[in-house]
């Protein structure tokens, strides 16, 4: 009797709209504070581990005031109800 194999997702961390492989570092911004973090495995899950209190000069921090993806642009919001 064959046992089905477990399919694992790619082991990547996500940040700043990009994927990072385990071991790669990125500048993350949390609560408007930027810090350097490394993509690691923690309990079989990818996770960011803080490795520095600030980001190097050559690492671009993401802009903390971005528009959430769930907020439509003003031109996309209808002024009157529309029929489906």
PyMOL Python script that loads the backbone (N, CA, C, O; Angstrom):
from pymol import cmd

cmd.read_pdbstr("""\
ATOM      1  N   UNK A   1       0.846  -1.178   0.000  1.00  0.00           N
ATOM      2  CA  UNK A   1       0.000   0.000   0.000  1.00  0.00           C
ATOM      3  C   UNK A   1       0.890   1.241   0.000  1.00  0.00           C
ATOM      4  O   UNK A   1       1.771   1.375   0.850  1.00  0.00           O
ATOM      5  N   UNK A   2       0.667   2.127  -0.931  1.00  0.00           N
ATOM      6  CA  UNK A   2       1.477   3.341  -1.056  1.00  0.00           C
ATOM      7  C   UNK A   2       0.927   4.432  -0.149  1.00  0.00           C
ATOM      8  O   UNK A   2      -0.286   4.602  -0.023  1.00  0.00           O
ATOM      9  N   UNK A   3       1.833   5.166   0.478  1.00  0.00           N
ATOM     10  CA  UNK A   3       1.448   6.290   1.324  1.00  0.00           C
ATOM     11  C   UNK A   3       1.634   7.558   0.508  1.00  0.00           C
ATOM     12  O   UNK A   3       2.717   7.797  -0.026  1.00  0.00           O
ATOM     13  N   UNK A   4       0.580   8.384   0.402  1.00  0.00           N
ATOM     14  CA  UNK A   4       0.736   9.615  -0.380  1.00  0.00           C
ATOM     15  C   UNK A   4       1.763  10.534   0.257  1.00  0.00           C
ATOM     16  O   UNK A   4       1.827  10.659   1.480  1.00  0.00           O
ATOM     17  N   UNK A   5       2.564  11.176  -0.581  1.00  0.00           N
ATOM     18  CA  UNK A   5       3.575  12.105  -0.099  1.00  0.00           C
ATOM     19  C   UNK A   5       2.947  13.437   0.271  1.00  0.00           C
ATOM     20  O   UNK A   5       1.887  13.803  -0.238  1.00  0.00           O
ATOM     21  N   UNK A   6       3.600  14.138   1.142  1.00  0.00           N
ATOM     22  CA  UNK A   6       3.126  15.449   1.547  1.00  0.00           C
ATOM     23  C   UNK A   6       3.724  16.502   0.625  1.00  0.00           C
ATOM     24  O   UNK A   6       4.937  16.536   0.414  1.00  0.00           O
ATOM     25  N   UNK A   7       2.887  17.345   0.086  1.00  0.00           N
ATOM     26  CA  UNK A   7       3.362  18.417  -0.788  1.00  0.00           C
ATOM     27  C   UNK A   7       3.646  19.651   0.056  1.00  0.00           C
ATOM     28  O   UNK A   7       2.764  20.152   0.754  1.00  0.00           O
ATOM     29  N   UNK A   8       4.874  20.133  -0.010  1.00  0.00           N
ATOM     30  CA  UNK A   8       5.247  21.334   0.735  1.00  0.00           C
ATOM     31  C   UNK A   8       5.295  22.521  -0.209  1.00  0.00           C
ATOM     32  O   UNK A   8       5.755  22.416  -1.346  1.00  0.00           O
ATOM     33  N   UNK A   9       4.820  23.635   0.276  1.00  0.00           N
ATOM     34  CA  UNK A   9       4.906  24.868  -0.504  1.00  0.00           C
ATOM     35  C   UNK A   9       6.369  25.297  -0.559  1.00  0.00           C
ATOM     36  O   UNK A   9       7.183  24.858   0.254  1.00  0.00           O
ATOM     37  N   UNK A  10       6.694  26.148  -1.514  1.00  0.00           N
ATOM     38  CA  UNK A  10       8.050  26.678  -1.588  1.00  0.00           C
ATOM     39  C   UNK A  10       8.394  27.335  -0.261  1.00  0.00           C
ATOM     40  O   UNK A  10       7.583  28.050   0.329  1.00  0.00           O
ATOM     41  N   UNK A  11       9.599  27.081   0.191  1.00  0.00           N
ATOM     42  CA  UNK A  11      10.023  27.626   1.468  1.00  0.00           C
ATOM     43  C   UNK A  11      10.583  29.016   1.245  1.00  0.00           C
ATOM     44  O   UNK A  11      11.787  29.201   1.068  1.00  0.00           O
ATOM     45  N   UNK A  12       9.689  29.989   1.257  1.00  0.00           N
ATOM     46  CA  UNK A  12      10.038  31.389   1.018  1.00  0.00           C
ATOM     47  C   UNK A  12       9.326  32.269   2.031  1.00  0.00           C
ATOM     48  O   UNK A  12       8.253  31.931   2.530  1.00  0.00           O
ATOM     49  N   UNK A  13       9.938  33.392   2.319  1.00  0.00           N
ATOM     50  CA  UNK A  13       9.306  34.433   3.121  1.00  0.00           C
ATOM     51  C   UNK A  13       8.825  35.517   2.164  1.00  0.00           C
ATOM     52  O   UNK A  13       9.422  35.720   1.107  1.00  0.00           O
ATOM     53  N   UNK A  14       7.773  36.200   2.520  1.00  0.00           N
ATOM     54  CA  UNK A  14       7.248  37.288   1.700  1.00  0.00           C
ATOM     55  C   UNK A  14       7.419  38.607   2.436  1.00  0.00           C
ATOM     56  O   UNK A  14       7.156  38.696   3.636  1.00  0.00           O
ATOM     57  N   UNK A  15       7.859  39.629   1.715  1.00  0.00           N
ATOM     58  CA  UNK A  15       7.985  40.977   2.271  1.00  0.00           C
ATOM     59  C   UNK A  15       8.181  41.957   1.136  1.00  0.00           C
ATOM     60  O   UNK A  15       8.801  41.627   0.126  1.00  0.00           O
ATOM     61  N   UNK A  16       7.666  43.140   1.291  1.00  0.00           N
ATOM     62  CA  UNK A  16       7.869  44.230   0.327  1.00  0.00           C
ATOM     63  C   UNK A  16       7.420  43.829  -1.078  1.00  0.00           C
ATOM     64  O   UNK A  16       7.959  44.332  -2.064  1.00  0.00           O
ATOM     65  N   UNK A  17       6.437  42.925  -1.180  1.00  0.00           N
ATOM     66  CA  UNK A  17       5.942  42.496  -2.477  1.00  0.00           C
ATOM     67  C   UNK A  17       6.860  41.530  -3.202  1.00  0.00           C
ATOM     68  O   UNK A  17       6.688  41.304  -4.400  1.00  0.00           O
ATOM     69  N   UNK A  18       7.841  40.948  -2.499  1.00  0.00           N
ATOM     70  CA  UNK A  18       8.797  40.025  -3.104  1.00  0.00           C
ATOM     71  C   UNK A  18       8.896  38.757  -2.271  1.00  0.00           C
ATOM     72  O   UNK A  18       8.515  38.740  -1.101  1.00  0.00           O
ATOM     73  N   UNK A  19       9.413  37.694  -2.885  1.00  0.00           N
ATOM     74  CA  UNK A  19       9.693  36.439  -2.188  1.00  0.00           C
ATOM     75  C   UNK A  19      11.184  36.375  -1.874  1.00  0.00           C
ATOM     76  O   UNK A  19      12.017  36.783  -2.684  1.00  0.00           O
ATOM     77  N   UNK A  20      11.510  35.860  -0.695  1.00  0.00           N
ATOM     78  CA  UNK A  20      12.895  35.727  -0.259  1.00  0.00           C
ATOM     79  C   UNK A  20      13.146  34.279   0.137  1.00  0.00           C
ATOM     80  O   UNK A  20      12.342  33.680   0.851  1.00  0.00           O
ATOM     81  N   UNK A  21      14.258  33.717  -0.322  1.00  0.00           N
ATOM     82  CA  UNK A  21      14.638  32.356   0.038  1.00  0.00           C
ATOM     83  C   UNK A  21      15.170  32.333   1.475  1.00  0.00           C
ATOM     84  O   UNK A  21      15.604  33.359   1.998  1.00  0.00           O
ATOM     85  N   UNK A  22      15.134  31.166   2.099  1.00  0.00           N
ATOM     86  CA  UNK A  22      15.664  31.015   3.453  1.00  0.00           C
ATOM     87  C   UNK A  22      17.123  31.462   3.461  1.00  0.00           C
ATOM     88  O   UNK A  22      17.913  31.068   2.602  1.00  0.00           O
ATOM     89  N   UNK A  23      17.464  32.287   4.442  1.00  0.00           N
ATOM     90  CA  UNK A  23      18.821  32.815   4.568  1.00  0.00           C
ATOM     91  C   UNK A  23      18.980  34.213   4.013  1.00  0.00           C
ATOM     92  O   UNK A  23      19.931  34.909   4.371  1.00  0.00           O
ATOM     93  N   UNK A  24      18.064  34.649   3.136  1.00  0.00           N
ATOM     94  CA  UNK A  24      18.166  36.000   2.590  1.00  0.00           C
ATOM     95  C   UNK A  24      17.694  37.010   3.633  1.00  0.00           C
ATOM     96  O   UNK A  24      16.889  36.691   4.509  1.00  0.00           O
ATOM     97  N   UNK A  25      18.210  38.234   3.520  1.00  0.00           N
ATOM     98  CA  UNK A  25      17.843  39.299   4.448  1.00  0.00           C
ATOM     99  C   UNK A  25      17.092  40.400   3.709  1.00  0.00           C
ATOM    100  O   UNK A  25      17.243  40.579   2.500  1.00  0.00           O
ATOM    101  N   UNK A  26      16.271  41.140   4.476  1.00  0.00           N
ATOM    102  CA  UNK A  26      15.512  42.252   3.919  1.00  0.00           C
ATOM    103  C   UNK A  26      15.298  43.289   5.010  1.00  0.00           C
ATOM    104  O   UNK A  26      15.358  42.982   6.201  1.00  0.00           O
ATOM    105  N   UNK A  27      15.052  44.502   4.589  1.00  0.00           N
ATOM    106  CA  UNK A  27      14.697  45.571   5.511  1.00  0.00           C
ATOM    107  C   UNK A  27      13.181  45.576   5.638  1.00  0.00           C
ATOM    108  O   UNK A  27      12.473  45.791   4.654  1.00  0.00           O
ATOM    109  N   UNK A  28      12.679  45.338   6.853  1.00  0.00           N
ATOM    110  CA  UNK A  28      11.240  45.295   7.094  1.00  0.00           C
ATOM    111  C   UNK A  28      10.815  46.511   7.902  1.00  0.00           C
ATOM    112  O   UNK A  28      11.577  47.006   8.732  1.00  0.00           O
ATOM    113  N   UNK A  29       9.608  46.989   7.662  1.00  0.00           N
ATOM    114  CA  UNK A  29       9.060  48.090   8.429  1.00  0.00           C
ATOM    115  C   UNK A  29       7.816  47.602   9.154  1.00  0.00           C
ATOM    116  O   UNK A  29       6.852  47.156   8.531  1.00  0.00           O
ATOM    117  N   UNK A  30       7.852  47.692  10.485  1.00  0.00           N
ATOM    118  CA  UNK A  30       6.737  47.282  11.329  1.00  0.00           C
ATOM    119  C   UNK A  30       6.452  48.449  12.270  1.00  0.00           C
ATOM    120  O   UNK A  30       7.355  48.939  12.949  1.00  0.00           O
ATOM    121  N   UNK A  31       5.206  48.890  12.308  1.00  0.00           N
ATOM    122  CA  UNK A  31       4.815  50.024  13.153  1.00  0.00           C
ATOM    123  C   UNK A  31       5.717  51.231  12.891  1.00  0.00           C
ATOM    124  O   UNK A  31       6.149  51.914  13.820  1.00  0.00           O
ATOM    125  N   UNK A  32       5.992  51.479  11.609  1.00  0.00           N
ATOM    126  CA  UNK A  32       6.786  52.605  11.149  1.00  0.00           C
ATOM    127  C   UNK A  32       8.233  52.589  11.658  1.00  0.00           C
ATOM    128  O   UNK A  32       8.900  53.623  11.642  1.00  0.00           O
ATOM    129  N   UNK A  33       8.721  51.433  12.106  1.00  0.00           N
ATOM    130  CA  UNK A  33      10.111  51.251  12.520  1.00  0.00           C
ATOM    131  C   UNK A  33      10.753  50.226  11.600  1.00  0.00           C
ATOM    132  O   UNK A  33      10.225  49.124  11.452  1.00  0.00           O
ATOM    133  N   UNK A  34      11.879  50.559  10.979  1.00  0.00           N
ATOM    134  CA  UNK A  34      12.567  49.648  10.062  1.00  0.00           C
ATOM    135  C   UNK A  34      13.649  48.872  10.803  1.00  0.00           C
ATOM    136  O   UNK A  34      14.326  49.408  11.680  1.00  0.00           O
ATOM    137  N   UNK A  35      13.800  47.597  10.434  1.00  0.00           N
ATOM    138  CA  UNK A  35      14.856  46.762  10.994  1.00  0.00           C
ATOM    139  C   UNK A  35      15.259  45.714   9.969  1.00  0.00           C
ATOM    140  O   UNK A  35      14.506  45.413   9.043  1.00  0.00           O
ATOM    141  N   UNK A  36      16.447  45.164  10.144  1.00  0.00           N
ATOM    142  CA  UNK A  36      16.970  44.146   9.250  1.00  0.00           C
ATOM    143  C   UNK A  36      16.521  42.781   9.758  1.00  0.00           C
ATOM    144  O   UNK A  36      16.616  42.500  10.953  1.00  0.00           O
ATOM    145  N   UNK A  37      16.029  41.926   8.852  1.00  0.00           N
ATOM    146  CA  UNK A  37      15.533  40.606   9.238  1.00  0.00           C
ATOM    147  C   UNK A  37      16.004  39.566   8.228  1.00  0.00           C
ATOM    148  O   UNK A  37      16.271  39.879   7.068  1.00  0.00           O
ATOM    149  N   UNK A  38      16.100  38.313   8.696  1.00  0.00           N
ATOM    150  CA  UNK A  38      16.518  37.183   7.866  1.00  0.00           C
ATOM    151  C   UNK A  38      15.371  36.181   7.760  1.00  0.00           C
ATOM    152  O   UNK A  38      14.676  35.926   8.744  1.00  0.00           O
ATOM    153  N   UNK A  39      15.175  35.622   6.586  1.00  0.00           N
ATOM    154  CA  UNK A  39      14.170  34.594   6.358  1.00  0.00           C
ATOM    155  C   UNK A  39      14.694  33.287   6.950  1.00  0.00           C
ATOM    156  O   UNK A  39      15.755  32.810   6.545  1.00  0.00           O
ATOM    157  N   UNK A  40      13.962  32.699   7.908  1.00  0.00           N
ATOM    158  CA  UNK A  40      14.363  31.477   8.591  1.00  0.00           C
ATOM    159  C   UNK A  40      13.208  30.483   8.632  1.00  0.00           C
ATOM    160  O   UNK A  40      12.069  30.824   8.313  1.00  0.00           O
ATOM    161  N   UNK A  41      13.515  29.256   9.029  1.00  0.00           N
ATOM    162  CA  UNK A  41      12.495  28.233   9.287  1.00  0.00           C
ATOM    163  C   UNK A  41      12.292  28.143  10.796  1.00  0.00           C
ATOM    164  O   UNK A  41      13.258  27.993  11.544  1.00  0.00           O
ATOM    165  N   UNK A  42      11.037  28.234  11.248  1.00  0.00           N
ATOM    166  CA  UNK A  42      10.689  28.103  12.658  1.00  0.00           C
ATOM    167  C   UNK A  42       9.504  27.151  12.733  1.00  0.00           C
ATOM    168  O   UNK A  42       8.425  27.453  12.222  1.00  0.00           O
ATOM    169  N   UNK A  43       9.704  26.002  13.372  1.00  0.00           N
ATOM    170  CA  UNK A  43       8.654  24.978  13.498  1.00  0.00           C
ATOM    171  C   UNK A  43       8.023  24.649  12.150  1.00  0.00           C
ATOM    172  O   UNK A  43       6.800  24.652  12.010  1.00  0.00           O
ATOM    173  N   UNK A  44       8.863  24.367  11.163  1.00  0.00           N
ATOM    174  CA  UNK A  44       8.432  23.983   9.811  1.00  0.00           C
ATOM    175  C   UNK A  44       7.684  25.072   9.046  1.00  0.00           C
ATOM    176  O   UNK A  44       6.995  24.778   8.069  1.00  0.00           O
ATOM    177  N   UNK A  45       7.811  26.311   9.476  1.00  0.00           N
ATOM    178  CA  UNK A  45       7.207  27.453   8.781  1.00  0.00           C
ATOM    179  C   UNK A  45       8.271  28.512   8.554  1.00  0.00           C
ATOM    180  O   UNK A  45       9.188  28.672   9.359  1.00  0.00           O
ATOM    181  N   UNK A  46       8.139  29.229   7.451  1.00  0.00           N
ATOM    182  CA  UNK A  46       9.064  30.337   7.241  1.00  0.00           C
ATOM    183  C   UNK A  46       8.668  31.496   8.147  1.00  0.00           C
ATOM    184  O   UNK A  46       7.487  31.714   8.419  1.00  0.00           O
ATOM    185  N   UNK A  47       9.661  32.225   8.602  1.00  0.00           N
ATOM    186  CA  UNK A  47       9.419  33.334   9.520  1.00  0.00           C
ATOM    187  C   UNK A  47      10.575  34.313   9.425  1.00  0.00           C
ATOM    188  O   UNK A  47      11.705  33.923   9.129  1.00  0.00           O
ATOM    189  N   UNK A  48      10.295  35.570   9.674  1.00  0.00           N
ATOM    190  CA  UNK A  48      11.343  36.587   9.693  1.00  0.00           C
ATOM    191  C   UNK A  48      11.939  36.661  11.088  1.00  0.00           C
ATOM    192  O   UNK A  48      11.211  36.718  12.078  1.00  0.00           O
ATOM    193  N   UNK A  49      13.275  36.661  11.166  1.00  0.00           N
ATOM    194  CA  UNK A  49      14.007  36.791  12.416  1.00  0.00           C
ATOM    195  C   UNK A  49      14.755  38.115  12.394  1.00  0.00           C
ATOM    196  O   UNK A  49      15.555  38.366  11.493  1.00  0.00           O
ATOM    197  N   UNK A  50      14.495  38.959  13.381  1.00  0.00           N
ATOM    198  CA  UNK A  50      15.173  40.255  13.462  1.00  0.00           C
ATOM    199  C   UNK A  50      16.650  40.030  13.732  1.00  0.00           C
ATOM    200  O   UNK A  50      17.016  39.323  14.671  1.00  0.00           O
ATOM    201  N   UNK A  51      17.506  40.640  12.902  1.00  0.00           N
ATOM    202  CA  UNK A  51      18.953  40.494  13.079  1.00  0.00           C
ATOM    203  C   UNK A  51      19.658  41.837  13.261  1.00  0.00           C
ATOM    204  O   UNK A  51      20.865  41.873  13.499  1.00  0.00           O
ATOM    205  N   UNK A  52      18.924  42.928  13.153  1.00  0.00           N
ATOM    206  CA  UNK A  52      19.523  44.250  13.330  1.00  0.00           C
ATOM    207  C   UNK A  52      18.460  45.279  13.646  1.00  0.00           C
ATOM    208  O   UNK A  52      17.320  45.164  13.197  1.00  0.00           O
ATOM    209  N   UNK A  53      18.834  46.292  14.426  1.00  0.00           N
ATOM    210  CA  UNK A  53      17.888  47.333  14.813  1.00  0.00           C
ATOM    211  C   UNK A  53      17.669  48.385  13.741  1.00  0.00           C
ATOM    212  O   UNK A  53      16.731  49.177  13.831  1.00  0.00           O
ATOM    213  N   UNK A  54      18.521  48.401  12.732  1.00  0.00           N
ATOM    214  CA  UNK A  54      18.362  49.366  11.653  1.00  0.00           C
ATOM    215  C   UNK A  54      18.749  48.700  10.343  1.00  0.00           C
ATOM    216  O   UNK A  54      19.292  47.595  10.329  1.00  0.00           O
ATOM    217  N   UNK A  55      18.468  49.376   9.257  1.00  0.00           N
ATOM    218  CA  UNK A  55      18.782  48.845   7.930  1.00  0.00           C
ATOM    219  C   UNK A  55      20.039  49.520   7.395  1.00  0.00           C
ATOM    220  O   UNK A  55      20.257  50.707   7.638  1.00  0.00           O
ATOM    221  N   UNK A  56      20.867  48.773   6.671  1.00  0.00           N
ATOM    222  CA  UNK A  56      22.043  49.393   6.059  1.00  0.00           C
ATOM    223  C   UNK A  56      21.621  50.481   5.070  1.00  0.00           C
ATOM    224  O   UNK A  56      20.496  50.473   4.571  1.00  0.00           O
ATOM    225  N   UNK A  57      22.507  51.388   4.801  1.00  0.00           N
ATOM    226  CA  UNK A  57      22.201  52.504   3.898  1.00  0.00           C
ATOM    227  C   UNK A  57      21.797  52.031   2.510  1.00  0.00           C
ATOM    228  O   UNK A  57      20.960  52.666   1.870  1.00  0.00           O
ATOM    229  N   UNK A  58      22.374  50.924   2.025  1.00  0.00           N
ATOM    230  CA  UNK A  58      22.092  50.475   0.669  1.00  0.00           C
ATOM    231  C   UNK A  58      20.842  49.594   0.569  1.00  0.00           C
ATOM    232  O   UNK A  58      20.504  49.134  -0.521  1.00  0.00           O
ATOM    233  N   UNK A  59      20.149  49.351   1.694  1.00  0.00           N
ATOM    234  CA  UNK A  59      18.918  48.562   1.684  1.00  0.00           C
ATOM    235  C   UNK A  59      17.739  49.515   1.724  1.00  0.00           C
ATOM    236  O   UNK A  59      17.633  50.338   2.633  1.00  0.00           O
ATOM    237  N   UNK A  60      16.864  49.410   0.757  1.00  0.00           N
ATOM    238  CA  UNK A  60      15.709  50.296   0.715  1.00  0.00           C
ATOM    239  C   UNK A  60      14.613  49.779   1.620  1.00  0.00           C
ATOM    240  O   UNK A  60      14.176  48.637   1.478  1.00  0.00           O
ATOM    241  N   UNK A  61      14.168  50.601   2.542  1.00  0.00           N
ATOM    242  CA  UNK A  61      13.035  50.248   3.395  1.00  0.00           C
ATOM    243  C   UNK A  61      11.751  50.525   2.625  1.00  0.00           C
ATOM    244  O   UNK A  61      11.683  51.491   1.864  1.00  0.00           O
ATOM    245  N   UNK A  62      10.726  49.686   2.813  1.00  0.00           N
ATOM    246  CA  UNK A  62       9.465  49.957   2.142  1.00  0.00           C
ATOM    247  C   UNK A  62       8.824  51.225   2.697  1.00  0.00           C
ATOM    248  O   UNK A  62       9.025  51.574   3.860  1.00  0.00           O
ATOM    249  N   UNK A  63       8.068  51.896   1.874  1.00  0.00           N
ATOM    250  CA  UNK A  63       7.380  53.111   2.305  1.00  0.00           C
ATOM    251  C   UNK A  63       6.276  52.723   3.275  1.00  0.00           C
ATOM    252  O   UNK A  63       5.400  51.937   2.916  1.00  0.00           O
ATOM    253  N   UNK A  64       6.292  53.259   4.514  1.00  0.00           N
ATOM    254  CA  UNK A  64       5.305  52.832   5.506  1.00  0.00           C
ATOM    255  C   UNK A  64       3.885  53.304   5.245  1.00  0.00           C
ATOM    256  O   UNK A  64       2.949  52.789   5.857  1.00  0.00           O
ATOM    257  N   UNK A  65       3.700  54.264   4.360  1.00  0.00           N
ATOM    258  CA  UNK A  65       2.364  54.797   4.125  1.00  0.00           C
ATOM    259  C   UNK A  65       1.850  54.382   2.752  1.00  0.00           C
ATOM    260  O   UNK A  65       1.569  55.234   1.909  1.00  0.00           O
ATOM    261  N   UNK A  66       1.727  53.088   2.527  1.00  0.00           N
ATOM    262  CA  UNK A  66       1.214  52.590   1.263  1.00  0.00           C
ATOM    263  C   UNK A  66      -0.287  52.395   1.363  1.00  0.00           C
ATOM    264  O   UNK A  66      -0.830  52.215   2.453  1.00  0.00           O
ATOM    265  N   UNK A  67      -0.946  52.432   0.228  1.00  0.00           N
ATOM    266  CA  UNK A  67      -2.386  52.204   0.206  1.00  0.00           C
ATOM    267  C   UNK A  67      -2.646  50.709   0.304  1.00  0.00           C
ATOM    268  O   UNK A  67      -2.101  49.942  -0.489  1.00  0.00           O
ATOM    269  N   UNK A  68      -3.469  50.274   1.263  1.00  0.00           N
ATOM    270  CA  UNK A  68      -3.764  48.845   1.370  1.00  0.00           C
ATOM    271  C   UNK A  68      -4.377  48.321   0.083  1.00  0.00           C
ATOM    272  O   UNK A  68      -5.096  49.039  -0.611  1.00  0.00           O
ATOM    273  N   UNK A  69      -4.089  47.064  -0.230  1.00  0.00           N
ATOM    274  CA  UNK A  69      -4.581  46.475  -1.469  1.00  0.00           C
ATOM    275  C   UNK A  69      -6.105  46.407  -1.502  1.00  0.00           C
ATOM    276  O   UNK A  69      -6.694  46.362  -2.582  1.00  0.00           O
ATOM    277  N   UNK A  70      -6.756  46.399  -0.331  1.00  0.00           N
ATOM    278  CA  UNK A  70      -8.207  46.299  -0.293  1.00  0.00           C
ATOM    279  C   UNK A  70      -8.901  47.643  -0.508  1.00  0.00           C
ATOM    280  O   UNK A  70     -10.128  47.684  -0.603  1.00  0.00           O
ATOM    281  N   UNK A  71      -8.162  48.725  -0.585  1.00  0.00           N
ATOM    282  CA  UNK A  71      -8.749  50.044  -0.791  1.00  0.00           C
ATOM    283  C   UNK A  71      -8.725  50.391  -2.268  1.00  0.00           C
ATOM    284  O   UNK A  71      -7.645  50.550  -2.838  1.00  0.00           O
ATOM    285  N   UNK A  72      -9.890  50.515  -2.909  1.00  0.00           N
ATOM    286  CA  UNK A  72      -9.893  50.851  -4.333  1.00  0.00           C
ATOM    287  C   UNK A  72      -9.497  52.302  -4.567  1.00  0.00           C
ATOM    288  O   UNK A  72      -9.663  53.155  -3.694  1.00  0.00           O
ATOM    289  N   UNK A  73      -8.983  52.561  -5.731  1.00  0.00           N
ATOM    290  CA  UNK A  73      -8.660  53.933  -6.109  1.00  0.00           C
ATOM    291  C   UNK A  73      -9.952  54.730  -6.183  1.00  0.00           C
ATOM    292  O   UNK A  73     -10.989  54.171  -6.539  1.00  0.00           O
ATOM    293  N   UNK A  74      -9.921  56.030  -5.854  1.00  0.00           N
ATOM    294  CA  UNK A  74     -11.152  56.838  -5.875  1.00  0.00           C
ATOM    295  C   UNK A  74     -11.884  56.775  -7.209  1.00  0.00           C
ATOM    296  O   UNK A  74     -13.113  56.835  -7.233  1.00  0.00           O
ATOM    297  N   UNK A  75     -11.164  56.657  -8.314  1.00  0.00           N
ATOM    298  CA  UNK A  75     -11.823  56.615  -9.618  1.00  0.00           C
ATOM    299  C   UNK A  75     -12.569  55.300  -9.851  1.00  0.00           C
ATOM    300  O   UNK A  75     -13.389  55.209 -10.765  1.00  0.00           O
ATOM    301  N   UNK A  76     -12.293  54.287  -9.035  1.00  0.00           N
ATOM    302  CA  UNK A  76     -12.923  52.986  -9.189  1.00  0.00           C
ATOM    303  C   UNK A  76     -14.186  52.826  -8.327  1.00  0.00           C
ATOM    304  O   UNK A  76     -14.909  51.838  -8.457  1.00  0.00           O
ATOM    305  N   UNK A  77     -14.441  53.792  -7.457  1.00  0.00           N
ATOM    306  CA  UNK A  77     -15.616  53.719  -6.571  1.00  0.00           C
ATOM    307  C   UNK A  77     -16.788  54.377  -7.271  1.00  0.00           C
ATOM    308  O   UNK A  77     -16.723  55.560  -7.603  1.00  0.00           O
ATOM    309  N   UNK A  78     -17.887  53.613  -7.506  1.00  0.00           N
ATOM    310  CA  UNK A  78     -19.035  54.215  -8.190  1.00  0.00           C
ATOM    311  C   UNK A  78     -19.699  55.273  -7.324  1.00  0.00           C
ATOM    312  O   UNK A  78     -19.746  55.147  -6.100  1.00  0.00           O
ATOM    313  N   UNK A  79     -20.211  56.316  -7.966  1.00  0.00           N
ATOM    314  CA  UNK A  79     -20.902  57.375  -7.243  1.00  0.00           C
ATOM    315  C   UNK A  79     -22.353  57.015  -6.985  1.00  0.00           C
ATOM    316  O   UNK A  79     -22.981  57.559  -6.076  1.00  0.00           O
ATOM    317  N   UNK A  80     -22.889  56.098  -7.784  1.00  0.00           N
ATOM    318  CA  UNK A  80     -24.258  55.615  -7.615  1.00  0.00           C
ATOM    319  C   UNK A  80     -24.244  54.104  -7.669  1.00  0.00           C
ATOM    320  O   UNK A  80     -23.358  53.514  -8.286  1.00  0.00           O
ATOM    321  N   UNK A  81     -25.224  53.461  -7.022  1.00  0.00           N
ATOM    322  CA  UNK A  81     -25.281  51.992  -7.085  1.00  0.00           C
ATOM    323  C   UNK A  81     -25.414  51.526  -8.535  1.00  0.00           C
ATOM    324  O   UNK A  81     -26.069  52.171  -9.353  1.00  0.00           O
ATOM    325  N   UNK A  82     -24.785  50.404  -8.829  1.00  0.00           N
ATOM    326  CA  UNK A  82     -24.875  49.843 -10.167  1.00  0.00           C
ATOM    327  C   UNK A  82     -25.509  48.463 -10.093  1.00  0.00           C
ATOM    328  O   UNK A  82     -25.411  47.781  -9.073  1.00  0.00           O
ATOM    329  N   UNK A  83     -26.167  48.050 -11.187  1.00  0.00           N
ATOM    330  CA  UNK A  83     -26.802  46.733 -11.230  1.00  0.00           C
ATOM    331  C   UNK A  83     -25.756  45.681 -11.534  1.00  0.00           C
ATOM    332  O   UNK A  83     -24.816  45.927 -12.289  1.00  0.00           O
ATOM    333  N   UNK A  84     -25.920  44.522 -10.951  1.00  0.00           N
ATOM    334  CA  UNK A  84     -24.994  43.418 -11.217  1.00  0.00           C
ATOM    335  C   UNK A  84     -25.423  42.642 -12.413  1.00  0.00           C
ATOM    336  O   UNK A  84     -24.764  41.672 -12.790  1.00  0.00           O
TER     337      UNK A  84
END
""", "prot")
cmd.dss("prot")
cmd.show_as("cartoon", "prot")
cmd.util.cbc("prot")
cmd.orient("prot")
